[in-house]
Amino acid sequence: MMKIYSLIYFSILIVISKQDSISPLHGLFYDLNQTNIYYGSINVTDGQFNIVNTLNINDVGNPKLSKYPVLPLAYDPNNDVIYISAPNNENRKPILSVINATTGLLMRMFNTIEYDIVSLQYDIFQKQLFAHIETNQENLTQIVEIDTNNGNIKQILGTIQKSKPTHISSYCPICRKYFLIAIQDNHYTYIGVNSSDGGGISWQTPIHFAPISIRFDYKTFTMYSVYINQTDQIMSLVGILNRTIGGIGQIVGTISYDSILIATQLSAFDIEQKIYYASFQADWPYSTGISTLNLNTTVQKWTFLPKSNYYSYAWFVKQFVH
């Protein structure tokens, strides 16, 4: 069996090839150091890390204390900054940090929000920051707008009751909706919350598949999702979410097709190049990598990351920089 796994593993390595015009992944990373996180990028072609700055967890929070597997991060291309949220290392209250997306330098930090931030989304046209936050009531969360000048909550846009939150979310700056996945009655639910006209929940649709991540293409009004094939529980696929049927309306491509390759919840989306990035790990021999799927051509490639001290907290693609 180990020989078979080896053949599969090295066969995958053979199909890895250079993909032209592919953007680097920017993000936050960590290593065995317990006091720092790192800002930088990954060259998707060869998997090399480029770390440009070191941030102390006493300043920006400690992502390892987070309840959720992916660090909340939103990118503002108008000012070339990212917003991240991580728990305070002392009392676990959330810190909202503003970081220069070129230099990685900490510009501002706020600690005015009392409850955990589940996810962040930024409206690149209206220049507004939104968050999915927990409350002091069990199974009750809210979508809110955050004032980027002081870190305070400006308005509550929607209250989601009787549901367990997940970090899985995306945003449409055209229809101005915050999309998220929650768990209600042990079933995944796809929810849309208005970020305009005073807010309000547009829909709550039960879905019959297990999403790993979602990314909305506002140019084509298409919601893509990485998900686990319910039939074999092995294959990880990218499909188009159809909320009318509560499932995947069309399969676009494959992230992994074998039990030794496991898709993780890290992802990013390049809307200009129409490329969906998803992370994966191989059980044996253990390694991590990045799957890139061109949504137009359905061409998919793997890049195994070289052995490194760095591991990922969150990714984004830097585009539309003003």
QUIDA-V225092 format. One record per helix or strand of 3 or more residues. SS is the DSSP state (H for helix, E for strand). FROM is the first residue (numbers start at 1). LEN is the number of residues. Records with the same first field share a line. If there is no record, write none. Layout:
SS->FROM-LEN / FROM-LEN
//
This chain:
H->2-14 / 57-4 / 63-3
E->25-6 / 36-7 / 49-8 / 72-5 / 81-7 / 94-7 / 106-5 / 117-7 / 128-7 / 140-7 / 153-9 / 164-9 / 177-8 / 187-8 / 201-6 / 210-8 / 222-7 / 236-7 / 247-10 / 261-10 / 275-8 / 287-8 / 300-5 / 311-6
//
